[in-house]
Amino acid sequence: MENETLRVQLNFPLEQVTKPIIWHFCAEYGLKFSIRRANIDVHVGGFTVLELTGPADQLKAALDWATGEGIQVGLVGADGTDEWVVR
């Protein structure tokens, strides 16, 4: 199975900031990641922009799981524009 790479932004509400979301991406879904940008504050929440690499089905499963955990997930730069814009 061929790997794909997605750039995603994860927006963390305050109650989710301390959960090991990225660890789950690696340990439970076998994804590789690169943190491209982040701003996390345990008092207000925050965001992380990641490049995630792995099989398409595992990428989808991991992002679906994160959404179920209360994390807002959005693609960043999917069309090659605004790839570093924080939303």
C-alpha positions in Angstrom: 0.0 0.0 0.0 1.4 3.4 -1.0 1.8 6.2 1.5 0.2 9.6 1.2 1.1 12.9 2.9 -1.5 15.3 4.1 -1.0 18.7 5.8 -3.6 19.3 8.4 -4.4 21.8 11.1 -5.6 20.5 14.4 -7.5 23.0 16.6 -7.5 22.0 20.2 -10.2 23.3 22.6 -9.0 23.9 26.1 -10.2 20.6 27.5 -8.3 18.7 24.8 -4.8 20.4 25.0 -3.3 17.8 27.4 -4.4 14.7 25.4 -1.6 12.9 23.5 -3.3 13.1 20.1 -0.2 13.1 18.0 1.1 10.1 20.0 -2.0 8.2 19.1 -1.4 9.0 15.4 1.9 7.2 15.6 1.2 4.4 18.1 -2.3 3.5 17.1 -2.3 4.3 13.4 1.3 4.0 12.4 1.6 7.5 10.9 4.7 9.5 10.6 4.5 13.2 11.3 6.3 16.5 11.1 5.2 19.4 13.2 5.3 22.4 10.8 3.8 25.0 13.2 2.1 25.0 16.6 0.8 27.3 19.3 -0.5 25.5 22.4 -1.5 27.2 25.6 -2.9 25.0 28.5 -5.1 28.0 29.5 -6.8 28.7 26.2 -6.3 25.8 23.8 -4.4 26.1 20.5 -3.5 24.6 17.2 -0.9 22.4 15.5 -0.1 22.2 11.7 1.2 18.8 10.9 2.3 16.8 7.8 1.0 13.3 8.3 2.3 10.4 6.2 0.9 6.9 6.0 -1.6 4.7 4.1 -4.8 6.6 3.1 -7.1 4.4 5.2 -5.0 5.0 8.3 -4.8 8.8 7.7 -8.6 8.8 7.4 -9.1 6.6 10.5 -6.7 8.7 12.6 -8.4 12.0 11.6 -11.8 10.6 12.2 -10.7 9.5 15.6 -9.3 12.9 16.4 -12.6 14.5 15.3 -14.4 12.2 17.7 -12.1 13.3 20.5 -13.3 16.9 20.0 -10.4 18.1 17.8 -11.3 20.3 14.8 -9.4 18.9 11.8 -8.9 20.9 8.6 -6.7 20.4 5.5 -4.1 23.1 4.9 -2.8 23.9 1.5 -4.7 21.1 -0.1 -4.7 23.0 -3.4 -1.2 24.3 -3.1 -2.2 27.8 -2.0 -2.1 29.3 1.5 -0.2 26.3 2.8 1.0 28.1 5.9 -2.2 30.1 6.7 -3.6 29.3 10.1 -7.4 28.9 10.1 
